[in-house]
Amino acid sequence: MEADPPGCYLLSNLAEVVERVLGFLPTKALLRAACVCRLWRECSRRILRSQQSVAWVSAVEPGPSDSHALVHVLAEELEKVQVFPQTVLYIADAETFSGHNECRGPGQKKARRRNSKEIAAALERLLPKRCQLLGLVAPGVVVTPIGSRSHQPLEIEEGEAGFALLFPKIDGVKIQTFHFFRDLKTRALDESQFAEAGLKNNPELRVVLLFGYNTWKSGATRFLHQVVNRLNEKSIVLAGGHVESFTSLTSESPAQPAESCGVVGLAFSGAQIQSATVLLDQDVTDERSAEAAMQRLKAANIPEHNTLGFMFACVGRGYQYYKTKPNLEAGAFRKFFPSVPLFGFFGNGEIGCDRIVTGNFILREYDTKDDLLHGYTTVMVLIHLGSAKANLS
């Protein structure tokens, strides 16, 4: 019998060599490699534990008519990413996510109607079964194209677009989804739900991204105030806005009344998290004043590696607000944060203020609680998740 070549010995006996080689594999291929033998399984686990930078997948062009472009891009790009997602936040444009019947001409069949539940289910099938998931649709999307942190973020107010943020397990960071809806019977918030979501009696809570849905309904504003007032603390960055609807949520309650109003969101806890947010109010009407707001955000000195930017803007801003100059606010953000990817949406109301959580710097300090609910504004947020050195990809 011929002796095995030297390469076989190295790949079956030397952990350093195996780990180096397997480290080049995307996560799906790495999980398959882990089934080969005990050594490869142990090496694969160490590699997965080391991958603690957030990845993202984005769609900025229309896809096939039978589904949303984000489904097709996610199916392709998940084969390439080098993280194992524990939590996923995806946001897509409301118009094409839900879809409408379109007549293509005399005698021709109508295009297939897109169903938001079907599209959401298709997205969920692509992701790990135990993954926490929050899916939202909004009138417009703010997205950084896939491929590089330094790509120019885009404000897509019309047309097909979406993104999915893939959060791996990060040492020292806990991310939880939550959902509160207005119960017409009790008319009171369940405090135990706050505790379960990590929003109460949690000294390491740093950031809450909060999204209201069906906020046009009677009683919705009062309910939103009840939630926001409980979280209006100087030690927490609270930001978000009003979306058209949510399509996926792992913590969704089966007892939710049909067509009720409520809020969904993500809670970020961990001593290593740093965050800052600024409010661009109605006085910000040109490039110079938008850049002044970004300078305030820059002054917070938030580390820019392993950091995400979020932009929650009113549908009344954007292209028309700035006298037909497109992409102005996202462009101002990139000027001051060239290596921080930016994500978000255009909605029907904004949540946020000028605030920072680092322990040594305050953008603005008041004796009373901040006003967090706004209209015709933009909220910009930075969230730093720790010291992971790997680049986003």
C-alpha positions, 0 to 999 in steps of 0.5 A: 500500500502506498503511504499517505502524502504528507499533506494528509498527515498535516490536515489530520494531526496538526491543529495549528495547520487545520485551523489555519486552513479552515479559517478561510472557509465561509461559515456554511462550509466550515460547519460541514468541515466540522463533521469530518473528525474530532480535530476538525470539529474542535478547530471549527468551534474555535474559529466560530467563537473568534468570529465576533464582527457583525456582517450584513447582506444588502439588496439595492436593485430589483430582483425577480418579480416573484419575491423581494430582492433581499431573499435572492441576495441573502440566499446567495451571500449566506454561502460566503459570510464568515459569521454564524448569526445569533440575531438578525435584523432585516428591513425592507421597503414596504411597497415592493415587499408587500407588492401589488398586482400589476398589469403588463399589457393588454391580454397579458397576465398580471404579475404575481402578487407579492405576499409579505408573509410568504417573503418573510417565511422565505427569509426565515428558512435561509437562517439558522432555526435558533436565530433571534429574528426581527423583520421590519418593512418601512416606506424607505430604506437606508443601506450600505451596499455589500462588500465593504465598510467604506461603501457610500450608504444610500438613501433609497426612498423609492424602489426595491431595497433591503438589508439584513444585519447578521449579529454573531455571538459576541463575548460580553454582549447580549442582544434580545428581541422584544414585543409589547402590544396594546391590550384593550382589556388591561390597558396596562403594560406587563412589567414582567415582559420588560424584565424578560426582555432585559429592559428592567433591573438590568444595569448593563443595558446600554442601547434600545432600538425601538420600532412602533407599528400601527401608530396611526391607530387610536391610543397608539401614541399614548401606548408608545409614550408609556413604553418610551417613558419607562426607558427614558434614562440617561444611561440608555441610548434609545432610538428608532421610529415608526415602521409600516409593519413587522413581518418576523419576530421570534418573541411574538406573543400568540395572544396578540389581538388582530390589527393591534398597535405596539412596539418591537425592538432590540435591547443591547446589554454589555459593559463594553458597549458604547453608543451615541445619538444625535437628533437632526431637527427641523432647523437642519435644512442644508448640508452645512447644518447636517454636517454640524450634527455629524460633528457632534456625533464625532465628538463623542469619540466612539470607537469606529471598529466593530461599530454600526451606524443607524439612521431613522428619518422622517418620510418628509425629509430626504430628497425633497426636503433638501431641495432635490439634493439626494443622499445628503444626510447619509453622505454627511455621515460617511464624511465623518465616519468613512469606515462605519456602515450605515443602515436604517429607514424612512418612517412616519415618526422618529424616536431619539435625542442627543445622548451618549453612553460612555461614562465620560462625556455627555452631549447634552444634559437636562434636569428633566427627561428628554423629549424622545418622540418627533416628526420631520427629524432624523436620528443618527446612532452609533453602536460600538459592540466591543474590541473585535478587530475583524473587519465587517464584510 
